Amino acid sequence: MGYLDNSIITVDAILTKKGRELLARGDGSFKITQFALSDDEIDYTLYNPTHPSGSALYGEAIENLPLLEAFPDETQVLKYKLVTLPRGTSKLPVLDIGFASITLKQGASIAITPQTLNFQGATSIFESSGYTALIADVRVLNSFTGVGVNTEEADRLNSVTTLGTNVSKTVIGTSINLTATSVNTLFGDRTQLQTTITVVGRDSGARITIPVTITKTN
């Protein structure tokens, strides 16, 4: 990871392992159908409306902030996505998933049905495009799926599997289903496994991250 030269306009792009795999096929399966923008590196407290040189330089300190090179760790980038909200919005939308934390025994299951508060003029709403859910360490779960969104992207994410490596996994749905691992090996001499789950509204951009704990029972 490094910094980019922000004195010029730069487009810095990298491919994930999955992206490189699709590109290598050479059969046209590598297609960019969606993208997201974020302002992770921006500190808006640096905006200075009292700058002595006038309004043209109010944002000078922000414009001079360093920009990070692209890297594919979805748990660390695109945390603060840019979204378009209706004109006159006075409250930022927030997510309610019904839990402040999740604790599961080995093999136990739970369903998360998020709803968005303060969005599109409603007190609470279920977003029509659904939600993305990211588990930071997919090894702690036997299954992790999203239901309720029937798109090619959702089907692809739900079908992704790993070979026991410490990686994250993202799914899409209006409801997210989790089943804790029933395998003892990962625990070692511990009685608990811990990770986090991050849920993001696909229309609102609202997000929430909560801890997930798996308790050994066998």
N, C-alpha and C positions, 0 to 999 in steps of 0.2 A: 504494500500500500504506500502511496506517496501523494504529493500535492501537484496540482496542475497549475500552469501559468495562466492566471486569470486576467492578464492584460490583453489577451486575444480571445476570440470566440472559439471554443473547443468542443468538439463532440468526441467523447471518450466512451467506447462501447466494448464490452467483452461478452463472450458467450458462456453460459453455464455448461456443465457436463452434458445435460440433456440437449441443449442447443447445439453443441458440437456434434453430438450423435446424429441429430436430425440433418444437420448440414452435410455431414459426411455421407449420408445415404445418396445424395445427389438425385433424388427422385421428386423434388418439389415439395416434400413434406415440411421443409423449414419455411414457415410463413409467419411473419409478424402481424398479428391481428389486433393486438391491443398494446397500449403502453401507459405508463403512469409517470407523473412528474412530482417531485418533492422539493422541499427546501430544508433538508436536514441540517445543512451547515450554516444556516442564517440565524444570526442573533439580532432580533428586531429591536432589542433595547438600545442598540447602537444608533438607531435613527435619531437625528438631532435637529429638531425644528428651530433651535436657537443658534444654528451655525452662523458665525459672523460674516461669512461670504455669501449668504443668501440661500434661497430655496433650492437652487441647482445642486447644492452640495449637502443637503440635509442627509442624504443616504450615502455619502462618501465612504464612511467607515464600513458600511455593509458591503458596498461594491468592492472594497479592498480585502474582504475576508478570503482566506485560502480555500480552494476547492479540492476535495479529495478525488483521487483517481477512482474509477469504477472498480468494484469488487463484488463477487456474486453471493455474499452471505446475506440471505434475506432476513436474518434476525437482526442485522445491524444497519441495513440501508433501507431507504424509502419508508422510514418510520412516520414521517410527517408529509403525507401526500397532499398535493394541491387539489382542491375540489371546487366546483361551482355551486354556490348556494343561492336560493331565491333572493332577489333584491328585497331589502328591508329586514333580513334575518337579524334578530337581536340576540339570539342565543346559539352557541355552537351545538350541533348534535352530539349526543353521547350515547354509548351503548350500555344496555342492561342485559346481562346474560343469566341473571338469577343466582349467581355465585360470586363470593369474594375470593374463594379458593376451591379447589377440587381435591378430595382425598378418596382414593379407590383402593379396595383390597384386590389382591391378585385375581384376575379373571372377571372382575366386576365390570359392569357397563353403566354408562350414563349418556343421556342425550342433552345437548345444549341447544336451546331455541332462542337466539338473540332477538332483541327488539331495539329500535332506535328511538331515543327520546329527543324532543325539540327539533323535529325535522319535517319540512314541507307543511308547516303550520299545524301539525298534529302533536298532541302530548306524547303519544307513542305510536310507532308504526313498524310493520315488518317490511323491510326493503324488497322491492320487486326483483332486483338483480341478485338478491341473496347476500351472503357474507363469505369472506375468506377466513379460514382458520389455519393457523400455523402452530404446529407442535415443535418445540425446539429440539427435542430428542425423541425420534419416533420409535426408538428401541423399547421404550417403556410401555408401549401399547401393542396389543395383539392386532387391533384394527383401529383405523382412524378414517372415517368416511363422512362425506357430506351428502345430504339428500335434499331433493326439492328443486334443484336447478338442473335442467336437462339440456346441457350444451356440450359441444365437443370438448371444450376446455375442461369443464367439470368432470366429464367422463375420463379424460386423460389423467387428470390429477388424482382422481380416486383410484385409478388402476396402478399408480406408481408403487413399486415395492422396493425394499432395500435388503441388503445382505448382512444385516446385523451391525451396520456401521453407525457411528454417532452422527446422524444428520437430521436436519429438519424435514418436515413434510407439510405441504399446504393442500387443503381441500376447499371446495366451494359447495355451499348449500344454504338452504333456509334453516336447516337443522343439522347439527354436527354430532355424530355418534362416536363415542370413545369406549374401547374395551381394554382394560389393563392387561399387561403381560401376565402369562401364567408360568413363565420360565423362571427358574430360580438362579440360573447362572449369572445373570446380570447383577444380582444383589451382592454377590461375594459374601463378605461377613457383615454387610449392612442389613438393616431391617426395613429401610425405606429407599425409594428412588425419587428424585425430584427433578422437575423441569418446569417449563412455562408454556402456556398456550396464549396466543394472540389472535383476537378476532377483530376483523375490520369490515365495516359496512361498505359494500361495493358502490353504492350510490352516494352515501353521505361522506365517506372517508373517516367516519368516527371509528375509534379503535379502543380496545381495552386489553390489558395483559394481566393474567392471574397465575398464581403458582399451581402446579399439579403435583400431587404426592401419591405414589403407589406404595402400599404397605404389604410387606411379605407375610404370607399366611401359611405357606407349605413348609 
